[in-house]
Amino acid sequence: MTAAPPLAAAAAAAGVLGAWELLAAAQVSGLGARLAVVLEPLSRVRREGRRPNRPERRRLGLLAAGCLAGAGWLLAGPLAGVAAAVAGPVALLVLVRARSARYRDELAGGAASAARALADAIGAGRSVRGAVGEGARGVSGAAGRELALAARTLALGEPTEAVLKRVRDRARSPAWDTIVAAILLLREAGGDLPALLRGLAAGLESADRAERDARTATAQARFTARLVLGLPLAAAALAELGSPGFLMSLLSDPLSAWLTLLAILLQVASLAAIRRIAP
């Protein structure tokens, strides 16, 4: 019997104890709180739709580059670590854009509820400025947060038109374009604004139902397509774990490197086509 198994067990125990001590030291030193401050812009862009400013992007980029560099170094060696570090800011940009897009999708999904809440408030005798604050209390999710932010801005004295246009620009959605245009137009020209907003809400709800039905009908096809796209990545990861250095040896040969690059480009093109056909 060799000494390898006991040494491996001792190394594993030492690793667990070291990780425990590291967590304790991080808690005492406030490292977790500092890390939460650095990562807070990522939560904010999903919660409020506001993207990180330049200093926040710089800190997040450095953190992403450091984490990916360490992971790449451990998995595939120094060159992979350097490549992963370079890809860190790009991965961060993709993550921020994805979270911002999810916020806009949620905001677009709440347009019908916002239109109906505004119609009820205006129908009850509220002005447009008062209806924004009243509607914010009756709408949940991203739409409610946007209306609440608009209500606070209106309370500070900003013009109604400027505030509504800012909501429209942040939403970047045809639904909100229509709602804001209807409010501004009938506010100046007169008319039955509550009835128009209720009609818009009914139309938006019907469009949302049709879109959900379409996504349900194509769910299996979209899942299969993404699964097929992920299989090469999973195979490459398993090959690297089973034979460390496999990826570097694959990239060291010019022919295999070019074929790998071509495969990656085809995968990216396929993903873009799938998102274009069935987002």
C-alpha positions in Angstrom: 0.0 0.0 0.0 1.4 3.4 -1.0 1.3 6.6 1.0 -0.6 8.4 -1.8 -4.2 7.9 -0.5 -3.4 9.1 3.1 -1.5 12.1 1.7 -4.4 12.9 -0.7 -6.9 12.7 2.2 -4.7 15.0 4.4 -4.3 17.4 1.5 -8.1 17.5 1.1 -8.6 18.1 4.8 -6.0 20.9 4.8 -7.7 22.5 1.8 -11.1 22.5 3.6 -9.6 24.0 6.7 -7.7 26.6 4.7 -10.8 27.6 2.8 -12.7 27.9 6.2 -9.9 30.1 7.6 -9.9 32.2 4.4 -13.7 32.7 4.7 -13.3 33.7 8.4 -10.5 36.1 7.6 -12.5 37.6 4.8 -15.5 38.1 7.1 -13.3 39.8 9.8 -11.5 42.0 7.3 -14.7 43.2 5.6 -13.7 41.7 2.3 -17.2 40.3 1.7 -18.7 43.8 2.2 -16.2 45.3 -0.2 -16.9 42.6 -2.7 -20.7 43.3 -2.4 -20.0 47.0 -3.1 -18.1 46.1 -6.2 -20.8 43.7 -7.4 -23.7 46.0 -6.5 -23.8 47.7 -10.0 -24.6 44.3 -11.5 -27.6 43.9 -9.2 -28.6 47.5 -9.9 -28.7 47.1 -13.7 -31.0 44.1 -13.3 -33.1 45.8 -10.6 -33.3 49.4 -12.0 -31.9 49.1 -15.6 -29.1 51.6 -14.8 -25.8 50.6 -16.3 -22.5 50.9 -14.3 -20.6 54.1 -14.8 -17.0 54.2 -15.8 -15.3 53.7 -12.4 -17.7 50.9 -11.6 -17.0 49.2 -15.0 -13.3 49.5 -14.3 -13.6 47.8 -11.0 -15.9 45.1 -12.3 -13.6 44.5 -15.3 -10.6 44.0 -13.0 -12.5 41.6 -10.8 -13.7 39.6 -13.8 -10.2 39.5 -15.4 -8.7 38.3 -12.1 -11.2 35.6 -11.5 -11.1 34.3 -15.1 -7.3 34.5 -15.1 -7.1 32.3 -12.0 -9.7 29.8 -13.4 -8.0 29.6 -16.8 -4.5 29.2 -15.2 -5.7 26.3 -13.0 -7.6 24.5 -15.8 -5.4 25.0 -18.8 -2.1 26.7 -17.9 -0.7 30.2 -18.0 -1.6 31.0 -21.7 -5.2 30.1 -21.1 -5.2 32.3 -17.9 -3.9 35.3 -19.9 -6.5 34.7 -22.6 -9.3 34.3 -20.0 -8.1 37.6 -18.3 -8.3 39.4 -21.6 -11.8 38.0 -22.2 -12.9 39.2 -18.7 -14.0 42.7 -19.7 -15.8 41.4 -22.8 -17.7 38.8 -20.7 -18.6 41.6 -18.2 -20.0 43.7 -21.1 -22.0 40.8 -22.3 -23.4 40.2 -18.8 -24.3 43.8 -18.3 -26.1 44.0 -21.7 -28.0 40.8 -21.0 -29.2 42.0 -17.6 -30.2 45.4 -19.1 -32.1 43.6 -21.9 -33.9 41.4 -19.3 -34.9 44.6 -17.4 -36.2 46.2 -20.6 -38.2 43.0 -21.4 -39.7 43.1 -18.0 -40.5 46.8 -18.4 -42.2 46.1 -21.8 -44.2 43.2 -20.2 -45.5 45.6 -17.6 -46.7 48.3 -20.1 -50.2 47.0 -20.2 -50.6 47.1 -16.4 -49.1 50.5 -16.3 -51.5 51.8 -19.0 -54.5 50.4 -17.1 -53.3 51.8 -13.8 -52.8 55.3 -15.4 -56.2 55.1 -17.0 -57.9 54.2 -13.7 -56.1 57.1 -11.9 -56.9 59.7 -14.6 -60.5 58.4 -14.8 -60.8 58.9 -11.0 -60.0 62.6 -11.5 -56.2 62.7 -11.2 -54.1 64.9 -13.4 -51.4 63.2 -15.5 -48.7 64.2 -12.9 -50.8 62.8 -10.1 -51.7 59.7 -12.1 -48.1 58.7 -12.5 -47.6 58.5 -8.7 -51.0 56.8 -8.2 -50.2 54.3 -10.9 -46.8 53.4 -9.4 -48.6 52.1 -6.3 -50.8 49.8 -8.3 -48.1 48.3 -10.6 -45.4 45.8 -9.6 -42.1 45.0 -11.2 -40.0 47.1 -13.4 -42.9 49.2 -14.7 -43.9 50.1 -11.1 -40.3 51.1 -10.3 -40.1 53.3 -13.5 -43.4 55.0 -12.6 -42.2 55.5 -9.0 -39.0 57.1 -10.3 -41.0 59.3 -12.6 -43.3 60.3 -9.8 -40.3 61.3 -7.6 -38.9 63.3 -10.5 -42.2 65.1 -11.1 -42.4 65.9 -7.4 -39.1 67.7 -7.7 -40.7 70.0 -10.3 -39.5 68.6 -13.7 -41.8 69.1 -16.7 -44.2 66.3 -17.4 -43.2 66.0 -21.0 -39.5 65.6 -20.1 -40.1 63.0 -17.5 -42.4 60.9 -19.7 -39.9 61.1 -22.6 -37.2 59.9 -20.3 -39.3 56.9 -19.3 -39.9 56.2 -23.0 -36.1 56.4 -23.8 -35.2 54.1 -20.9 -37.8 51.5 -21.9 -37.0 51.5 -25.6 -40.2 49.6 -26.3 -42.9 50.2 -28.9 -45.5 49.7 -26.1 -44.1 52.6 -24.0 -43.6 54.7 -27.1 -47.4 54.4 -27.8 -48.4 55.0 -24.2 -46.2 58.2 -23.8 -47.3 59.5 -27.2 -51.0 59.0 -26.4 -50.6 60.8 -23.0 -48.8 63.7 -24.5 -51.1 64.1 -27.5 -54.4 63.9 -25.6 -52.9 66.1 -22.9 -52.5 68.9 -25.4 -55.4 68.2 -27.8 -58.0 66.9 -25.3 -60.0 63.7 -25.6 -61.0 60.6 -23.6 -57.5 59.6 -22.4 -58.6 56.9 -19.9 -60.6 55.1 -22.7 -57.6 55.3 -25.0 -55.2 53.9 -22.4 -57.6 51.1 -21.6 -57.8 50.2 -25.2 -54.0 50.2 -25.5 -53.8 48.0 -22.4 -56.2 45.5 -23.9 -54.2 45.4 -27.2 -50.9 45.0 -25.4 -52.3 42.2 -23.2 -53.5 40.4 -26.4 -50.1 40.8 -28.0 -48.4 39.5 -24.8 -50.6 36.4 -24.9 -49.8 35.7 -28.5 -46.1 36.1 -27.9 -46.3 33.7 -24.9 -48.2 31.2 -27.0 -45.5 31.4 -29.7 -42.7 31.0 -27.2 -44.4 27.9 -25.7 -44.8 26.4 -29.1 -41.1 26.8 -29.9 -39.7 26.1 -26.5 -38.6 22.5 -27.2 -36.9 23.5 -30.5 -35.1 26.4 -28.9 -33.9 24.2 -26.0 -32.7 21.5 -28.4 -30.8 24.1 -30.4 -29.1 25.6 -27.4 -28.3 22.0 -26.1 -26.6 21.2 -29.4 -24.6 24.4 -29.3 -23.4 23.6 -25.7 -22.3 20.1 -26.5 -18.9 21.0 -28.0 -18.0 23.2 -25.0 -18.9 20.4 -22.6 -16.9 18.0 -24.7 -13.9 20.3 -24.7 -14.1 20.8 -20.9 -14.3 17.0 -20.3 -11.4 16.4 -22.6 -9.3 19.0 -20.8 -10.2 17.5 -17.4 -9.4 14.0 -18.6 -6.2 15.0 -20.3 -4.7 18.3 -19.0 -3.1 20.2 -21.8 -5.3 18.8 -24.5 -6.6 22.3 -25.5 -3.2 23.8 -25.7 -1.9 20.9 -27.8 -5.0 21.5 -30.1 -4.2 25.1 -30.5 -0.5 24.6 -30.9 -1.0 23.0 -34.4 -1.9 25.6 -37.0 -4.4 23.4 -38.9 -6.3 22.4 -35.8 -6.2 25.9 -34.4 -7.7 27.3 -37.6 -10.4 24.6 -37.6 -11.2 25.3 -34.0 -11.5 29.0 -34.7 -13.8 28.2 -37.7 -15.9 26.0 -35.4 -16.2 28.8 -32.8 -17.3 31.3 -35.5 -19.9 28.9 -36.8 -21.2 28.3 -33.3 -21.5 32.1 -32.7 -23.2 32.5 -36.1 -25.7 29.7 -35.3 -26.5 31.3 -31.9 -27.1 34.6 -33.5 -29.4 33.0 -36.1 -31.3 31.2 -33.4 -31.8 34.4 -31.4 -32.9 36.2 -34.6 -35.4 33.5 -35.5 -36.8 32.8 -32.0 -35.5 35.3 -29.4 
